[in-house]
């Protein structure tokens, strides 16, 4: 069993391009089923990583390959997971 707090302590790595996306800040779930649908990782900050974010990564739960002790490994097209805010 994995708690949301535990997910937020793990770095997300995309094996599709080898990029380090960052750490989970939020999740999306379906209120009808209670199932997690996606994890959210903040993108680059507006100014030196401060003052909010212009983008975020939305990774579908199905794109997660493995959840380890320190990492979450995903396999997703980078263009499909980056969302403009």
N, CA, C and O atoms as CSV, one atom per row, in Angstrom:
chain,resi,resn,atom,element,x,y,z
A,1,UNK,N,N,0.850,-1.173,0.000
A,1,UNK,CA,C,0.000,0.000,0.000
A,1,UNK,C,C,0.896,1.235,0.000
A,1,UNK,O,O,1.901,1.282,0.710
A,2,UNK,N,N,0.529,2.226,-0.793
A,2,UNK,CA,C,1.279,3.485,-0.897
A,2,UNK,C,C,0.342,4.629,-0.523
A,2,UNK,O,O,-0.783,4.708,-1.018
A,3,UNK,N,N,0.808,5.501,0.342
A,3,UNK,CA,C,0.030,6.676,0.736
A,3,UNK,C,C,0.411,7.863,-0.143
A,3,UNK,O,O,1.485,7.882,-0.743
A,4,UNK,N,N,-0.475,8.849,-0.214
A,4,UNK,CA,C,-0.202,10.041,-1.005
A,4,UNK,C,C,1.070,10.729,-0.505
A,4,UNK,O,O,1.882,11.191,-1.307
A,5,UNK,N,N,1.241,10.797,0.798
A,5,UNK,CA,C,2.452,11.402,1.358
A,5,UNK,C,C,3.693,10.696,0.824
A,5,UNK,O,O,4.683,11.351,0.500
A,6,UNK,N,N,3.649,9.365,0.730
A,6,UNK,CA,C,4.786,8.598,0.222
A,6,UNK,C,C,5.060,8.921,-1.241
A,6,UNK,O,O,6.220,8.999,-1.646
A,7,UNK,N,N,4.008,9.111,-2.042
A,7,UNK,CA,C,4.185,9.463,-3.452
A,7,UNK,C,C,4.895,10.807,-3.586
A,7,UNK,O,O,5.717,10.989,-4.484
A,8,UNK,N,N,4.582,11.745,-2.702
A,8,UNK,CA,C,5.156,13.088,-2.784
A,8,UNK,C,C,6.639,13.115,-2.421
A,8,UNK,O,O,7.313,14.115,-2.669
A,9,UNK,N,N,7.150,12.050,-1.846
A,9,UNK,CA,C,8.554,11.968,-1.462
A,9,UNK,C,C,9.416,11.329,-2.545
A,9,UNK,O,O,10.628,11.203,-2.373
A,10,UNK,N,N,8.810,10.925,-3.656
A,10,UNK,CA,C,9.527,10.198,-4.707
A,10,UNK,C,C,9.719,11.070,-5.944
A,10,UNK,O,O,8.817,11.805,-6.347
A,11,UNK,N,N,10.890,10.978,-6.532
A,11,UNK,CA,C,11.174,11.707,-7.769
A,11,UNK,C,C,10.629,10.910,-8.954
A,11,UNK,O,O,10.676,9.680,-8.959
A,12,UNK,N,N,10.113,11.623,-9.957
A,12,UNK,CA,C,9.540,10.982,-11.141
A,12,UNK,C,C,10.540,11.062,-12.288
A,12,UNK,O,O,11.028,12.140,-12.627
A,13,UNK,N,N,10.841,9.904,-12.882
A,13,UNK,CA,C,11.776,9.794,-14.004
A,13,UNK,C,C,11.022,9.212,-15.195
A,13,UNK,O,O,10.310,8.216,-15.070
A,14,UNK,N,N,11.192,9.854,-16.359
A,14,UNK,CA,C,10.565,9.367,-17.587
A,14,UNK,C,C,11.604,8.574,-18.381
A,14,UNK,O,O,12.581,9.146,-18.863
A,15,UNK,N,N,11.398,7.257,-18.519
A,15,UNK,CA,C,12.375,6.445,-19.244
A,15,UNK,C,C,12.267,6.619,-20.757
A,15,UNK,O,O,13.146,6.167,-21.491
A,16,UNK,N,N,11.205,7.267,-21.232
A,16,UNK,CA,C,11.065,7.510,-22.668
A,16,UNK,C,C,12.160,8.434,-23.181
A,16,UNK,O,O,12.643,8.269,-24.302
A,17,UNK,N,N,12.558,9.419,-22.350
A,17,UNK,CA,C,13.609,10.354,-22.768
A,17,UNK,C,C,14.680,10.552,-21.694
A,17,UNK,O,O,15.605,11.341,-21.887
A,18,UNK,N,N,14.568,9.849,-20.572
A,18,UNK,CA,C,15.561,9.946,-19.506
A,18,UNK,C,C,15.467,11.197,-18.655
A,18,UNK,O,O,16.383,11.484,-17.885
A,19,UNK,N,N,14.382,11.947,-18.773
A,19,UNK,CA,C,14.276,13.210,-18.034
A,19,UNK,C,C,13.819,12.998,-16.597
A,19,UNK,O,O,13.072,12.071,-16.283
A,20,UNK,N,N,14.297,13.892,-15.741
A,20,UNK,CA,C,13.878,13.936,-14.348
A,20,UNK,C,C,12.808,15.009,-14.245
A,20,UNK,O,O,13.111,16.192,-14.397
A,21,UNK,N,N,11.576,14.627,-13.992
A,21,UNK,CA,C,10.468,15.574,-13.999
A,21,UNK,C,C,10.328,16.339,-12.693
A,21,UNK,O,O,9.893,17.491,-12.697
A,22,UNK,N,N,10.680,15.735,-11.606
A,22,UNK,CA,C,10.528,16.381,-10.309
A,22,UNK,C,C,9.751,15.486,-9.359
A,22,UNK,O,O,9.736,14.264,-9.508
A,23,UNK,N,N,9.105,16.110,-8.380
A,23,UNK,CA,C,8.393,15.376,-7.344
A,23,UNK,C,C,6.892,15.611,-7.467
A,23,UNK,O,O,6.456,16.681,-7.891
A,24,UNK,N,N,6.112,14.614,-7.098
A,24,UNK,CA,C,4.651,14.677,-7.146
A,24,UNK,C,C,4.163,15.751,-6.177
A,24,UNK,O,O,4.588,15.795,-5.022
A,25,UNK,N,N,3.262,16.620,-6.659
A,25,UNK,CA,C,2.669,17.635,-5.788
A,25,UNK,C,C,1.172,17.421,-5.576
A,25,UNK,O,O,0.591,17.942,-4.624
A,26,UNK,N,N,0.555,16.648,-6.472
A,26,UNK,CA,C,-0.888,16.447,-6.374
A,26,UNK,C,C,-1.272,15.188,-7.128
A,26,UNK,O,O,-0.474,14.635,-7.885
A,27,UNK,N,N,-2.492,14.745,-6.916
A,27,UNK,CA,C,-3.036,13.619,-7.676
A,27,UNK,C,C,-4.426,14.002,-8.175
A,27,UNK,O,O,-5.073,14.896,-7.629
A,28,UNK,N,N,-4.871,13.307,-9.225
A,28,UNK,CA,C,-6.252,13.425,-9.697
A,28,UNK,C,C,-6.898,12.069,-9.509
A,28,UNK,O,O,-6.298,11.038,-9.813
A,29,UNK,N,N,-8.123,12.073,-9.007
A,29,UNK,CA,C,-8.834,10.806,-8.865
A,29,UNK,C,C,-10.272,10.973,-9.307
A,29,UNK,O,O,-10.806,12.083,-9.335
A,30,UNK,N,N,-10.888,9.865,-9.648
A,30,UNK,CA,C,-12.286,9.860,-10.071
A,30,UNK,C,C,-13.159,9.774,-8.814
A,30,UNK,O,O,-13.042,8.813,-8.054
A,31,UNK,N,N,-14.024,10.755,-8.587
A,31,UNK,CA,C,-14.849,10.724,-7.378
A,31,UNK,C,C,-15.861,9.576,-7.365
A,31,UNK,O,O,-16.301,9.140,-6.301
A,32,UNK,N,N,-16.223,9.093,-8.548
A,32,UNK,CA,C,-17.200,7.986,-8.607
A,32,UNK,C,C,-16.568,6.651,-8.233
A,32,UNK,O,O,-17.168,5.854,-7.512
A,33,UNK,N,N,-15.342,6.407,-8.731
A,33,UNK,CA,C,-14.699,5.116,-8.491
A,33,UNK,C,C,-13.675,5.171,-7.359
A,33,UNK,O,O,-13.358,4.146,-6.756
A,34,UNK,N,N,-13.158,6.371,-7.069
A,34,UNK,CA,C,-12.130,6.515,-6.056
A,34,UNK,C,C,-10.743,6.125,-6.541
A,34,UNK,O,O,-9.800,6.093,-5.751
A,35,UNK,N,N,-10.604,5.828,-7.828
A,35,UNK,CA,C,-9.310,5.410,-8.380
A,35,UNK,C,C,-8.483,6.618,-8.793
A,35,UNK,O,O,-9.013,7.611,-9.292
A,36,UNK,N,N,-7.163,6.516,-8.573
A,36,UNK,CA,C,-6.250,7.562,-9.014
A,36,UNK,C,C,-6.164,7.526,-10.534
A,36,UNK,O,O,-5.962,6.466,-11.127
A,37,UNK,N,N,-6.318,8.691,-11.161
A,37,UNK,CA,C,-6.246,8.769,-12.617
A,37,UNK,C,C,-4.924,9.353,-13.094
A,37,UNK,O,O,-4.451,9.002,-14.175
A,38,UNK,N,N,-4.315,10.245,-12.300
A,38,UNK,CA,C,-3.063,10.881,-12.736
A,38,UNK,C,C,-2.322,11.446,-11.538
A,38,UNK,O,O,-2.898,11.706,-10.481
A,39,UNK,N,N,-1.012,11.627,-11.742
A,39,UNK,CA,C,-0.198,12.352,-10.769
A,39,UNK,C,C,0.243,13.656,-11.417
A,39,UNK,O,O,0.405,13.725,-12.635
A,40,UNK,N,N,0.436,14.689,-10.606
A,40,UNK,CA,C,0.789,16.015,-11.105
A,40,UNK,C,C,2.166,16.387,-10.568
A,40,UNK,O,O,2.439,16.270,-9.374
A,41,UNK,N,N,3.035,16.843,-11.487
A,41,UNK,CA,C,4.376,17.297,-11.148
A,41,UNK,C,C,4.505,18.717,-11.686
A,41,UNK,O,O,4.171,18.951,-12.847
A,42,UNK,N,N,4.978,19.677,-10.886
A,42,UNK,CA,C,5.096,21.046,-11.393
A,42,UNK,C,C,6.167,21.154,-12.467
A,42,UNK,O,O,7.186,20.464,-12.425
A,43,UNK,N,N,5.918,22.028,-13.424
A,43,UNK,CA,C,6.905,22.311,-14.462
A,43,UNK,C,C,7.844,23.407,-13.994
A,43,UNK,O,O,7.915,23.712,-12.804
A,44,UNK,N,N,8.559,23.994,-14.931
A,44,UNK,CA,C,9.503,25.064,-14.607
A,44,UNK,C,C,8.761,26.281,-14.065
A,44,UNK,O,O,7.636,26.560,-14.480
A,45,UNK,N,N,9.380,26.995,-13.150
A,45,UNK,CA,C,8.787,28.193,-12.577
A,45,UNK,C,C,8.819,29.350,-13.555
A,45,UNK,O,O,9.558,29.324,-14.540
A,46,UNK,N,N,8.026,30.354,-13.283
A,46,UNK,CA,C,7.972,31.533,-14.139
A,46,UNK,C,C,9.262,32.336,-14.068
A,46,UNK,O,O,9.728,32.854,-15.083
A,47,UNK,N,N,9.849,32.444,-12.867
A,47,UNK,CA,C,11.063,33.227,-12.715
A,47,UNK,C,C,11.967,32.522,-11.710
A,47,UNK,O,O,11.709,32.545,-10.507
A,48,UNK,N,N,13.005,31.909,-12.200
A,48,UNK,CA,C,13.981,31.232,-11.355
A,48,UNK,C,C,13.354,30.185,-10.446
A,48,UNK,O,O,13.814,29.976,-9.324
A,49,UNK,N,N,12.284,29.517,-10.939
A,49,UNK,CA,C,11.629,28.495,-10.144
A,49,UNK,C,C,10.727,29.032,-9.046
A,49,UNK,O,O,10.268,28.284,-8.182
A,50,UNK,N,N,10.471,30.363,-9.089
A,50,UNK,CA,C,9.650,30.981,-8.051
A,50,UNK,C,C,8.400,31.585,-8.670
A,50,UNK,O,O,8.255,31.648,-9.891
A,51,UNK,N,N,7.514,32.021,-7.809
A,51,UNK,CA,C,6.321,32.755,-8.227
A,51,UNK,C,C,5.385,31.939,-9.104
A,51,UNK,O,O,4.854,32.462,-10.084
A,52,UNK,N,N,5.175,30.694,-8.782
A,52,UNK,CA,C,4.215,29.891,-9.512
A,52,UNK,C,C,4.811,29.167,-10.706
A,52,UNK,O,O,6.017,29.219,-10.950
A,53,UNK,N,N,3.956,28.502,-11.431
A,53,UNK,CA,C,4.388,27.689,-12.569
A,53,UNK,C,C,3.518,27.987,-13.781
A,53,UNK,O,O,2.324,28.262,-13.658
A,54,UNK,N,N,4.136,27.926,-14.949
A,54,UNK,CA,C,3.401,28.127,-16.197
A,54,UNK,C,C,2.982,26.798,-16.801
A,54,UNK,O,O,2.076,26.742,-17.632
A,55,UNK,N,N,3.648,25.729,-16.380
A,55,UNK,CA,C,3.378,24.409,-16.928
A,55,UNK,C,C,3.366,23.385,-15.804
A,55,UNK,O,O,3.901,23.619,-14.721
A,56,UNK,N,N,2.747,22.250,-16.084
A,56,UNK,CA,C,2.827,21.122,-15.178
A,56,UNK,C,C,2.803,19.846,-16.000
A,56,UNK,O,O,2.367,19.827,-17.151
A,57,UNK,N,N,3.282,18.784,-15.376
A,57,UNK,CA,C,3.242,17.472,-15.997
A,57,UNK,C,C,2.065,16.717,-15.395
A,57,UNK,O,O,1.941,16.609,-14.175
A,58,UNK,N,N,1.200,16.194,-16.268
A,58,UNK,CA,C,0.077,15.356,-15.838
A,58,UNK,C,C,0.350,13.959,-16.385
A,58,UNK,O,O,0.264,13.722,-17.590
A,59,UNK,N,N,0.677,13.047,-15.491
A,59,UNK,CA,C,1.047,11.686,-15.883
A,59,UNK,C,C,-0.103,10.745,-15.534
A,59,UNK,O,O,-0.478,10.612,-14.369
A,60,UNK,N,N,-0.652,10.101,-16.545
A,60,UNK,CA,C,-1.733,9.147,-16.314
A,60,UNK,C,C,-1.215,7.972,-15.484
A,60,UNK,O,O,-0.075,7.535,-15.638
A,61,UNK,N,N,-2.072,7.481,-14.612
A,61,UNK,CA,C,-1.696,6.357,-13.755
A,61,UNK,C,C,-1.242,5.166,-14.599
A,61,UNK,O,O,-0.355,4.419,-14.187
A,62,UNK,N,N,-1.842,4.987,-15.769
A,62,UNK,CA,C,-1.484,3.869,-16.651
A,62,UNK,C,C,-0.071,4.003,-17.208
A,62,UNK,O,O,0.515,3.008,-17.634
A,63,UNK,N,N,0.495,5.223,-17.213
A,63,UNK,CA,C,1.854,5.444,-17.724
A,63,UNK,C,C,2.936,5.176,-16.680
A,63,UNK,O,O,4.125,5.241,-16.990
A,64,UNK,N,N,2.534,4.879,-15.458
A,64,UNK,CA,C,3.504,4.560,-14.412
A,64,UNK,C,C,3.927,3.112,-14.570
A,64,UNK,O,O,3.100,2.201,-14.530
A,65,UNK,N,N,5.247,2.909,-14.753
A,65,UNK,CA,C,5.794,1.555,-14.890
A,65,UNK,C,C,6.075,0.926,-13.537
A,65,UNK,O,O,5.758,-0.241,-13.307
A,66,UNK,N,N,6.674,1.710,-12.638
A,66,UNK,CA,C,7.071,1.140,-11.362
A,66,UNK,C,C,7.178,2.227,-10.305
A,66,UNK,O,O,7.598,3.350,-10.587
A,67,UNK,N,N,6.794,1.879,-9.094
A,67,UNK,CA,C,6.963,2.765,-7.948
A,67,UNK,C,C,7.950,2.079,-7.024
A,67,UNK,O,O,7.659,1.033,-6.445
A,68,UNK,N,N,9.139,2.692,-6.895
A,68,UNK,CA,C,10.183,2.134,-6.052
A,68,UNK,C,C,10.269,2.850,-4.726
A,68,UNK,O,O,9.388,3.632,-4.369
A,69,UNK,N,N,11.346,2.577,-3.989
A,69,UNK,CA,C,11.541,3.196,-2.680
A,69,UNK,C,C,11.758,4.703,-2.792
A,69,UNK,O,O,11.275,5.466,-1.956
A,70,UNK,N,N,12.492,5.136,-3.835
A,70,UNK,CA,C,12.829,6.551,-3.986
A,70,UNK,C,C,12.326,7.179,-5.277
A,70,UNK,O,O,12.286,8.404,-5.395
A,71,UNK,N,N,11.941,6.354,-6.247
A,71,UNK,CA,C,11.594,6.846,-7.581
A,71,UNK,C,C,10.252,6.314,-8.059
A,71,UNK,O,O,9.789,5.250,-7.647
A,72,UNK,N,N,9.643,7.103,-8.948
A,72,UNK,CA,C,8.502,6.635,-9.727
A,72,UNK,C,C,8.972,6.647,-11.172
A,72,UNK,O,O,9.340,7.697,-11.698
A,73,UNK,N,N,8.961,5.497,-11.810
A,73,UNK,CA,C,9.407,5.364,-13.197
A,73,UNK,C,C,8.180,5.377,-14.099
A,73,UNK,O,O,7.258,4.580,-13.928
A,74,UNK,N,N,8.184,6.309,-15.076
A,74,UNK,CA,C,7.087,6.376,-16.038
A,74,UNK,C,C,7.638,6.170,-17.441
A,74,UNK,O,O,8.837,6.307,-17.685
A,75,UNK,N,N,6.738,5.837,-18.351
A,75,UNK,CA,C,7.084,5.717,-19.767
A,75,UNK,C,C,6.001,6.442,-20.550
A,75,UNK,O,O,4.965,5.866,-20.881
A,76,UNK,N,N,6.256,7.728,-20.845
A,76,UNK,CA,C,5.249,8.561,-21.498
A,76,UNK,C,C,5.919,9.507,-22.478
A,76,UNK,O,O,7.055,9.935,-22.274
A,77,UNK,N,N,5.200,9.826,-23.544
A,77,UNK,CA,C,5.683,10.806,-24.515
A,77,UNK,C,C,5.740,12.170,-23.825
A,77,UNK,O,O,4.720,12.642,-23.323
A,78,UNK,N,N,6.909,12.811,-23.789
A,78,UNK,CA,C,7.035,14.099,-23.094
A,78,UNK,C,C,6.055,15.159,-23.580
A,78,UNK,O,O,5.605,15.989,-22.790
A,79,UNK,N,N,5.718,15.147,-24.864
A,79,UNK,CA,C,4.784,16.136,-25.395
A,79,UNK,C,C,3.354,15.899,-24.933
A,79,UNK,O,O,2.548,16.829,-24.909
A,80,UNK,N,N,3.031,14.660,-24.564
A,80,UNK,CA,C,1.682,14.330,-24.134
A,80,UNK,C,C,1.417,14.653,-22.666
A,80,UNK,O,O,0.262,14.795,-22.265
A,81,UNK,N,N,2.459,14.770,-21.872
A,81,UNK,CA,C,2.258,14.962,-20.440
A,81,UNK,C,C,2.462,16.403,-19.978
A,81,UNK,O,O,2.061,16.749,-18.866
A,82,UNK,N,N,3.075,17.252,-20.805
A,82,UNK,CA,C,3.311,18.650,-20.438
A,82,UNK,C,C,2.080,19.492,-20.775
A,82,UNK,O,O,1.623,19.515,-21.918
A,83,UNK,N,N,1.556,20.177,-19.774
A,83,UNK,CA,C,0.318,20.953,-19.938
A,83,UNK,C,C,0.597,22.415,-19.617
A,83,UNK,O,O,1.213,22.718,-18.595
A,84,UNK,N,N,0.154,23.314,-20.473
A,84,UNK,CA,C,0.258,24.754,-20.215
A,84,UNK,C,C,-0.870,25.179,-19.288
A,84,UNK,O,O,-2.014,24.754,-19.454
A,85,UNK,N,N,-0.547,26.013,-18.319
A,85,UNK,CA,C,-1.559,26.499,-17.374
A,85,UNK,C,C,-2.076,27.861,-17.778
A,85,UNK,O,O,-2.933,28.424,-17.097
